Amino acid sequence: MTRSRAQQPEVCGVTAAIDVIDGKWKTALLWLLESGPSRPGELRRKLPGLSEKVLTQALREMEADGLVHREVHDVLPLKTLYSLTGFGRELSDALAPLSDWGHRRLERLTDARSAS
């Protein structure tokens, strides 16, 4: 489904929600930003394998979707901080039960491997 299709009112709510967290890094970024504002470099260090380009793209999309707030402090060098908006916190809270389910699934998979 295209991004524009997922923004139409008659689309399933779950599809509309998944549209804003789609991608490899967005849920991890949401999780990291739950603990407070972070600079882009801090986020990259905590997520090995995430390139600066992909981080910038994901944060811009999340900002456009109203999930994160970008604050630039006018000092040299420029200091940029990203934080969750109220809307982003709502999404994070909504994803918590899904995260719990995912952990239970991983435990089941581990138990099944151990039993084999």
Secondary structure, 3 states (H helix, E strand, C coil): CCCCHHHCCCCCHHHHHHHHHCCCCHHHHHHHHCCCCECHHHHHHHCCCCCHHHHHHHHHHHHHCCCEEEEEECCCCCEEEEEECHHHHHHHHHHHHHHHHHHHHHHHHHHHHHHC
